[in-house]
Amino acid sequence: MSQQRSIDFNKVFNEKTVRKGIFYFVLLSALAIAGVYFYTNSGQTLTVISELKWPYIIVGLFFTFTDLWLGGWRNHIFIRELKPGISQWACFRANIANIFMGAVTPSQSGGGLAQLYVLHREGVKMVDAVTVGFLNWISTIIFFPLSCIAAYFIIRNQMDSALIMYLVKGGFAAFTTFFIIVMIALFRPVFVGKIIHQLALIIGRLRKKWLEQLDRFGQKTIKTMQDYQDNCRILLLDKPWLMPYSLFMTIVLYFNKYILAYLLILGLGLEADFWVVIAIQAVVYFVLYFAPSPGGSGIAEISIATLMAGIIADEYLTLFTLLFRSFLVFIPAFLGGLLVLKMLKKV
């Protein structure tokens, strides 16, 4: 446990960096929503707000908190096997920290690290937390391309935006690359560790004073990858039902998000084809997964409005975009931000 506590979270996250990320996240999101508003000439927004069907909005909030619970549970099914007795609450907190840091860092790069740190504080070993995140990531990179392909055949006649098609193609290239990397790391982790060790030694020979430190780093990497392989053996071979369970929970997790979009359409007093709405959300999430801006801000709002413009009138686009992002990003990120900023005060 002392080794776990020796990790200095402040070297990875600090209050200044977090606040800067919040600023850019809010700024880009606000500019994008304002852009949608002015582009659609939504002078009827106040009228649209007055006509909201509040029962659907309230049910939507239930879906928001279900989303947070499912995200935590997807981690819990693995972590409890490596650390029996860990609570679902710990995984819930790790999930909202992930969402917040993902929202305020480019390409959601800080989300996974925030999740690792929260799990650390609950006594989970670093290699165990990394293994769990990695295995759930496998489920995600399997689910997203398949769901996007299915979605494309449902809404292919509505995807006339060159920007969206460009982002989708980029997404497939990124997912293919990461899938290859994931498969190598899954089946040959020690081999990957040895490559990292050799690269460290090469760099060390260029700078002699770094050689000893990099050599230790390389040896530690090999040991970590060996531990990772042992964990994968426990979770995938000894308990073969866990990976299909993770994939199933991934489907449930994202389908919950997609259904929320349909509920919001009903909350606006509109009607739309259920499967078309679901398909559009699948494309949006696929596009956003590797979006370079903090939490996909800017790109998310424009993508949602662009695709949803095919099924709802212009005067509803701004409010729909704002509600959807609020329920699935802004509210969860706010809750995660309270947790992360509280933790930073204690570091």
MARMAR-896226 format. One record per residue (C-alpha): residue in three letters; x, y, z. Coordinates in Angstrom, 2 decimals. Example, Ala and Ser with C-alpha at 12.3 -4.5 7.8 and 13.67 -1.06 7.14 Angstrom:
2
   rest         u         v         w
    ala     12.30     -4.50      7.80
    ser     13.67     -1.06      7.14
This chain:
347
   rest         u         v         w
    met      0.00      0.00      0.00
    ser      2.92      2.33      0.69
    gln      3.95      1.94     -2.92
    gln      0.47      3.00     -3.97
    arg      0.60      6.11     -1.77
    ser      4.04      7.07     -3.09
    ile      2.51      8.07     -6.41
    asp      2.28     11.85     -6.48
    phe     -1.09     12.68     -7.98
    asn     -0.18     16.34     -7.99
    lys      2.48     15.70    -10.63
    val     -0.25     14.50    -12.97
    phe     -3.12     16.74    -11.89
    asn     -2.96     20.05    -10.13
    glu     -5.56     22.69     -9.41
    lys     -4.11     25.14    -11.94
    thr     -4.26     22.59    -14.77
    val     -7.77     21.49    -13.81
    arg     -9.08     25.05    -13.67
    lys     -7.50     25.79    -17.05
    gly     -9.17     22.69    -18.49
    ile    -12.52     23.73    -17.04
    phe    -12.15     27.16    -18.65
    tyr    -11.51     25.76    -22.13
    phe    -14.21     23.11    -21.76
    val    -16.83     25.69    -20.76
    leu    -15.64     28.21    -23.36
    leu    -15.69     25.78    -26.30
    ser    -19.03     24.30    -25.24
    ala    -20.60     27.75    -24.83
    leu    -19.26     28.97    -28.18
    ala    -20.52     25.87    -29.96
    ile    -24.00     26.07    -28.40
    ala    -24.13     29.79    -29.21
    gly    -23.09     28.95    -32.77
    val    -25.90     26.41    -33.07
    tyr    -28.34     29.00    -31.70
    phe    -27.39     31.74    -34.15
    tyr    -27.01     29.39    -37.12
    thr    -30.51     28.00    -36.62
    asn    -31.99     31.46    -35.93
    ser    -33.69     29.98    -32.86
    gly    -35.79     32.97    -31.89
    gln    -38.42     30.58    -30.61
    thr    -36.21     29.02    -27.96
    leu    -38.16     30.57    -25.08
    thr    -41.39     29.25    -26.57
    val    -39.84     25.81    -26.91
    ile    -38.72     25.89    -23.27
    ser    -42.23     26.82    -22.12
    glu    -43.63     23.79    -23.95
    leu    -41.30     21.23    -22.36
    lys    -42.91     18.00    -21.17
    trp    -41.34     17.88    -17.71
    pro    -42.17     14.24    -16.85
    tyr    -39.85     13.13    -19.67
    ile    -37.13     15.52    -18.46
    ile    -37.37     14.14    -14.92
    val    -37.17     10.57    -16.22
    gly    -34.14     11.72    -18.21
    leu    -32.40     12.66    -14.96
    phe    -32.98      9.10    -13.76
    phe    -31.22      7.88    -16.92
    thr    -28.32     10.22    -16.14
    phe    -27.72      8.68    -12.73
    thr    -28.28      5.20    -14.18
    asp    -25.51      6.03    -16.64
    leu    -23.14      6.88    -13.79
    trp    -24.06      3.73    -11.87
    leu    -23.57      1.51    -14.95
    gly    -20.17      3.07    -15.62
    gly    -19.07      2.23    -12.09
    trp    -20.57     -1.26    -12.19
    arg    -18.70     -2.09    -15.41
    asn    -15.47     -1.60    -13.46
    his    -16.77     -3.26    -10.32
    ile    -17.40     -6.63    -12.00
    phe    -13.65     -6.95    -12.62
    ile    -12.21     -5.14     -9.59
    arg    -14.12     -7.22     -7.06
    glu    -12.36    -10.30     -8.47
    leu     -8.93     -8.77     -7.83
    lys     -9.83     -6.99     -4.60
    pro    -12.75     -8.76     -2.91
    gly    -14.87     -6.51     -0.74
    ile    -14.37     -3.27     -2.68
    ser    -17.63     -1.35     -2.82
    gln    -19.65     -0.30     -5.83
    trp    -19.56      3.22     -4.32
    ala    -15.77      3.31     -4.80
    cys    -16.20      2.39     -8.47
    phe    -18.98      4.97     -8.83
    arg    -16.67      7.69     -7.50
    ala    -13.87      6.54     -9.78
    asn    -16.25      6.74    -12.74
    ile    -17.40     10.33    -12.09
    ala    -13.76     11.39    -11.55
    asn    -13.01      9.79    -14.93
    ile    -15.85     11.73    -16.59
    phe    -14.73     15.05    -15.09
    met    -11.04     14.75    -15.96
    gly    -11.98     13.44    -19.39
    ala    -14.09     16.57    -19.87
    val    -11.27     18.99    -19.00
    thr     -8.31     17.31    -20.75
    pro     -7.61     16.97    -24.49
    ser     -8.84     13.71    -26.04
    gln    -10.17     12.72    -22.58
    ser     -6.58     11.84    -21.70
    gly     -6.90     12.58    -17.99
    gly    -10.02     10.50    -17.39
    gly     -8.35      7.13    -17.04
    leu     -5.65      8.51    -14.75
    ala     -8.25     10.07    -12.46
    gln    -10.04      6.72    -12.25
    leu     -6.77      4.99    -11.37
    tyr     -6.08      7.46     -8.61
    val     -9.51      7.08     -6.97
    leu     -9.18      3.29     -7.08
    his     -5.67      3.67     -5.62
    arg     -7.12      5.45     -2.64
    glu     -9.43      2.50     -2.14
    gly     -6.45      0.16     -1.92
    val     -6.51     -1.23     -5.46
    lys     -3.04     -1.98     -6.85
    met     -1.99      0.09     -9.84
    val     -1.57     -2.93    -12.11
    asp     -5.01     -4.22    -11.08
    ala     -6.67     -0.88    -11.83
    val     -4.88     -0.64    -15.18
    thr     -5.92     -4.19    -16.07
    val     -9.58     -3.46    -15.33
    gly     -9.54     -0.25    -17.35
    phe     -7.80     -2.01    -20.21
    leu    -10.27     -4.91    -20.35
    asn    -13.25     -2.57    -20.34
    trp    -11.53     -0.56    -23.04
    ile    -11.42     -3.73    -25.17
    ser    -15.21     -4.00    -24.82
    thr    -15.53     -0.36    -25.85
    ile    -13.37     -0.60    -28.98
    ile    -15.29     -3.72    -30.04
    phe    -18.68     -2.11    -29.43
    phe    -18.16      1.32    -31.03
    pro    -17.15      0.32    -34.59
    leu    -19.83     -2.39    -34.77
    ser    -22.54     -0.02    -33.49
    cys    -21.40      2.69    -35.89
    ile    -21.56      0.31    -38.87
    ala    -25.10     -0.73    -37.89
    ala    -26.04      2.93    -37.39
    tyr    -24.67      3.91    -40.78
    phe    -27.06      1.57    -42.58
    ile    -29.98      3.08    -40.68
    ile    -29.17      6.74    -41.35
    arg    -26.85      6.65    -44.38
    asn    -29.23      8.83    -46.41
    gln    -29.11     11.53    -43.71
    met    -25.32     11.71    -43.31
    asp    -24.63     14.36    -45.91
    ser    -22.18     16.34    -43.84
    ala    -18.64     16.15    -45.19
    leu    -17.26     17.03    -41.73
    ile    -19.12     14.17    -40.02
    met    -18.06     11.65    -42.68
    tyr    -14.46     12.82    -42.36
    leu    -14.58     12.38    -38.58
    val    -16.18      8.94    -38.89
    lys    -13.46      7.78    -41.29
    gly    -10.83      9.16    -38.91
    gly    -12.53      7.33    -36.07
    phe    -12.35      4.01    -37.91
    ala     -8.65      4.54    -38.59
    ala     -8.01      5.33    -34.91
    phe    -10.06      2.39    -33.66
    thr     -8.30      0.00    -36.05
    thr     -4.89      1.18    -34.88
    phe     -5.78      0.92    -31.22
    phe     -7.41     -2.48    -31.71
    ile     -4.14     -3.86    -33.11
    ile     -2.19     -2.37    -30.20
    val     -4.70     -3.77    -27.71
    met     -4.49     -7.27    -29.16
    ile     -0.69     -7.26    -29.00
    ala     -0.74     -5.97    -25.42
    leu     -3.39     -8.53    -24.45
    phe     -1.71    -11.63    -25.85
    arg      1.96    -10.60    -25.65
    pro      2.23     -8.15    -22.74
    val      5.68     -9.32    -21.62
    phe      6.93     -8.89    -25.19
    val      5.64     -5.30    -25.10
    gly      7.40     -4.79    -21.77
    lys     10.70     -6.03    -23.23
    ile     10.37     -3.64    -26.18
    ile      9.82     -0.74    -23.77
    his     12.86     -1.88    -21.76
    gln     15.06     -1.99    -24.86
    leu     13.88      1.47    -25.95
    ala     14.65      2.77    -22.47
    leu     18.19      1.32    -22.68
    ile     18.76      2.88    -26.11
    ile     17.73      6.29    -24.77
    gly     19.89      5.68    -21.71
    arg     22.98      5.06    -23.84
    leu     22.45      8.44    -25.48
    arg     22.43     10.09    -22.06
    lys     24.67      8.10    -19.69
    lys     23.30      9.73    -16.55
    trp     19.84      8.39    -17.39
    leu     20.98      4.82    -18.07
    glu     20.59      3.39    -14.56
    gln     17.23      5.05    -13.97
    leu     15.85      3.99    -17.35
    asp     17.14      0.46    -16.83
    arg     15.20      0.25    -13.56
    phe     12.16      1.66    -15.34
    gly     12.45     -0.98    -18.05
    gln     12.82     -3.82    -15.55
    lys      9.83     -2.54    -13.61
    thr      7.82     -2.36    -16.85
    ile      8.55     -6.01    -17.61
    lys      7.49     -6.98    -14.07
    thr      4.32     -4.88    -14.39
    met      3.45     -6.46    -17.73
    gln      3.98     -9.90    -16.21
    asp      1.60     -9.00    -13.37
    tyr     -0.82     -7.66    -15.95
    gln     -0.64    -10.96    -17.86
    asp     -1.33    -12.88    -14.64
    asn     -4.37    -10.67    -13.99
    cys     -5.66    -11.22    -17.51
    arg     -5.27    -14.97    -17.03
    ile     -7.32    -14.79    -13.83
    leu    -10.02    -12.60    -15.33
    leu    -10.24    -14.07    -18.83
    leu     -9.27    -17.72    -18.51
    asp    -10.28    -18.66    -14.98
    lys    -13.49    -16.61    -15.24
    pro    -14.33    -16.64    -18.97
    trp    -17.79    -15.16    -18.42
    leu    -16.38    -11.81    -17.28
    met    -15.38    -10.46    -20.70
    pro    -18.77    -11.20    -22.33
    tyr    -20.35     -9.63    -19.23
    ser    -18.21     -6.52    -19.74
    leu    -19.26     -6.31    -23.40
    phe    -22.91     -6.73    -22.40
    met    -22.58     -3.98    -19.77
    thr    -20.93     -1.75    -22.39
    ile    -23.93     -2.24    -24.68
    val    -26.35     -1.49    -21.82
    leu    -24.29      1.55    -20.75
    tyr    -24.33      3.20    -24.16
    phe    -27.86      2.15    -25.05
    asn    -28.94      3.96    -21.87
    lys    -27.26      7.12    -23.21
    tyr    -28.89      6.72    -26.61
    ile    -32.38      6.19    -25.16
    leu    -31.93      9.38    -23.14
    ala    -31.73     11.29    -26.43
    tyr    -35.08      9.84    -27.46
    leu    -36.60     10.79    -24.09
    leu    -35.43     14.36    -24.58
    ile    -37.09     14.49    -27.99
    leu    -40.33     13.39    -26.33
    gly    -39.68     16.01    -23.65
    leu    -39.59     18.63    -26.39
    gly    -43.03     17.48    -27.47
    leu    -41.72     15.98    -30.73
    glu    -41.96     12.62    -32.44
    ala    -39.15     10.77    -34.19
    asp    -38.23      7.29    -35.34
    phe    -36.77      5.51    -32.31
    trp    -34.06      3.61    -34.20
    val    -32.99      6.62    -36.22
    val    -32.42      8.55    -32.98
    ile    -30.47      5.62    -31.51
    ala    -28.36      5.33    -34.66
    ile    -27.51      9.04    -34.66
    gln    -26.28      8.84    -31.07
    ala    -24.12      5.83    -31.96
    val    -22.43      7.87    -34.69
    val    -22.02     10.90    -32.41
    tyr    -20.33      8.89    -29.67
    phe    -18.12      7.11    -32.18
    val    -16.99     10.45    -33.61
    leu    -16.36     11.94    -30.16
    tyr    -14.32      9.09    -28.68
    phe    -11.01     10.46    -30.00
    ala    -12.09     14.10    -30.30
    pro     -9.03     16.28    -29.51
    ser    -10.86     19.01    -27.58
    pro    -11.52     18.70    -23.81
    gly    -14.51     16.38    -23.40
    gly    -15.23     16.73    -27.11
    ser    -16.43     20.27    -26.40
    gly    -17.29     22.20    -29.54
    ile    -17.09     19.11    -31.74
    ala    -19.81     17.38    -29.70
    glu    -22.33     20.20    -29.87
    ile    -21.81     20.76    -33.60
    ser    -21.94     17.02    -34.37
    ile    -25.16     16.54    -32.38
    ala    -26.87     19.53    -33.97
    thr    -25.71     18.59    -37.48
    leu    -27.01     15.03    -37.32
    met    -30.18     15.79    -35.35
    ala    -31.10     18.52    -37.85
    gly    -32.33     15.72    -40.10
    ile    -35.12     14.72    -37.70
    ile    -36.06     17.76    -35.59
    ala    -36.83     21.36    -36.57
    asp    -34.20     24.09    -36.24
    glu    -35.91     25.86    -33.34
    tyr    -35.46     22.74    -31.18
    leu    -31.79     22.04    -31.97
    thr    -30.22     24.44    -29.47
    leu    -32.28     23.27    -26.51
    phe    -31.91     19.60    -27.44
    thr    -28.13     19.95    -27.73
    leu    -27.90     21.80    -24.42
    leu    -30.10     19.27    -22.59
    phe    -28.32     16.24    -24.03
    arg    -24.86     17.54    -23.18
    ser    -26.06     18.63    -19.74
    phe    -27.54     15.27    -18.82
    leu    -24.63     13.16    -20.05
    val    -21.61     15.44    -19.60
    phe    -22.18     18.69    -17.74
    ile    -24.02     17.23    -14.71
    pro    -21.73     14.16    -14.36
    ala    -18.65     16.35    -14.86
    phe    -19.88     18.76    -12.18
    leu    -20.26     15.90     -9.70
    gly    -16.87     14.51    -10.66
    gly    -15.33     17.96    -10.39
    leu    -16.49     18.31     -6.80
    leu    -14.79     14.99     -6.02
    val    -11.54     15.71     -7.87
    leu    -11.12     19.23     -6.51
    lys    -11.74     17.89     -3.00
    met     -9.03     15.26     -3.54
    leu     -6.60     17.84     -4.89
    lys     -6.98     19.86     -1.69
    lys     -5.76     16.80      0.25
    val     -2.75     16.06     -1.97
